[in-house]
Amino acid sequence: MQLKTLEDLLKDQLKDLYSAENQLVKALPKMAKNATREELRQGFQEHLEQTRGQVERLQRIGEMLEVPLRGKKCAAMEGLIEEGKELIEEDADPSVLDAGLIAAAQKVEHYEIASYGSARTWAEELGLGEVASLLQQTLEEEKQTDAKLTELAQGGVNQEAELGGAGNGNAARSSNGGSRKSRAAR
């Protein structure tokens, strides 16, 4: 695709976002499975449902603009997801893993916030009010998810990780999960 106009750039960005969100739909269940805190696991599961809705919203935008969204791979999301996979494969203390999963998820959120913000602004510039509104809706969801992750990190996860998980149920965790590497293979 040649990028000659702002509209071309918007369409390219929408394809990138569509790829990114679909990659995330596949990655979030693994993140949820490997989270050790129930609140974090639930957060990932809730965000999975939200992400599915965001994919549908992007499909609506694609239909409105008469642009097929398939065919592009978001390399940035692929890299961010790979970093998360590498973290899961580490032999990490459960609380340290949770802190790392939060950081990995926030990297994803920040990427999405920047991408949706740009796309929304371009849609506004192009007079595509309904598209801009739909993109703004997703942008707000991404910001809320980021805020929830920050709250969870500051609400005890980081403190437990700092202590190396002292007192957070490691004995129970090791009896049913073994090392991180064996859990990641499941």
Secondary structure in CASP SS format (residue, H / E / C, confidence):
PFRMAT SS
TARGET T0000
AUTHOR 0000-0000-0000
METHOD secondary structure of the structure
MODEL  1
M C 1.00
Q C 1.00
L C 1.00
K C 1.00
T C 1.00
L H 1.00
E H 1.00
D H 1.00
L H 1.00
L H 1.00
K H 1.00
D H 1.00
Q H 1.00
L H 1.00
K H 1.00
D H 1.00
L H 1.00
Y H 1.00
S H 1.00
A H 1.00
E H 1.00
N H 1.00
Q H 1.00
L H 1.00
V H 1.00
K H 1.00
A H 1.00
L H 1.00
P H 1.00
K H 1.00
M H 1.00
A H 1.00
K H 1.00
N H 1.00
A C 1.00
T C 1.00
R C 1.00
E H 1.00
E H 1.00
L H 1.00
R H 1.00
Q H 1.00
G H 1.00
F H 1.00
Q H 1.00
E H 1.00
H H 1.00
L H 1.00
E H 1.00
Q H 1.00
T H 1.00
R H 1.00
G H 1.00
Q H 1.00
V H 1.00
E H 1.00
R H 1.00
L H 1.00
Q H 1.00
R H 1.00
I H 1.00
G H 1.00
E H 1.00
M H 1.00
L H 1.00
E C 1.00
V C 1.00
P C 1.00
L C 1.00
R C 1.00
G C 1.00
K C 1.00
K C 1.00
C C 1.00
A H 1.00
A H 1.00
M H 1.00
E H 1.00
G H 1.00
L H 1.00
I H 1.00
E H 1.00
E H 1.00
G H 1.00
K H 1.00
E H 1.00
L H 1.00
I H 1.00
E H 1.00
E C 1.00
D C 1.00
A C 1.00
D C 1.00
P H 1.00
S H 1.00
V H 1.00
L H 1.00
D H 1.00
A H 1.00
G H 1.00
L H 1.00
I H 1.00
A H 1.00
A H 1.00
A H 1.00
Q H 1.00
K H 1.00
V H 1.00
E H 1.00
H H 1.00
Y H 1.00
E H 1.00
I H 1.00
A H 1.00
S H 1.00
Y H 1.00
G H 1.00
S H 1.00
A H 1.00
R H 1.00
T H 1.00
W H 1.00
A H 1.00
E H 1.00
E H 1.00
L C 1.00
G C 1.00
L C 1.00
G H 1.00
E H 1.00
V H 1.00
A H 1.00
S H 1.00
L H 1.00
L H 1.00
Q H 1.00
Q H 1.00
T H 1.00
L H 1.00
E H 1.00
E H 1.00
E H 1.00
K H 1.00
Q H 1.00
T H 1.00
D H 1.00
A H 1.00
K H 1.00
L H 1.00
T H 1.00
E H 1.00
L H 1.00
A H 1.00
Q H 1.00
G H 1.00
G H 1.00
V H 1.00
N H 1.00
Q H 1.00
E H 1.00
A H 1.00
E H 1.00
L C 1.00
G C 1.00
G C 1.00
A C 1.00
G C 1.00
N C 1.00
G C 1.00
N H 1.00
A H 1.00
A H 1.00
R H 1.00
S H 1.00
S H 1.00
N H 1.00
G H 1.00
G C 1.00
S C 1.00
R H 1.00
K H 1.00
S H 1.00
R H 1.00
A H 1.00
A C 1.00
R C 1.00
END
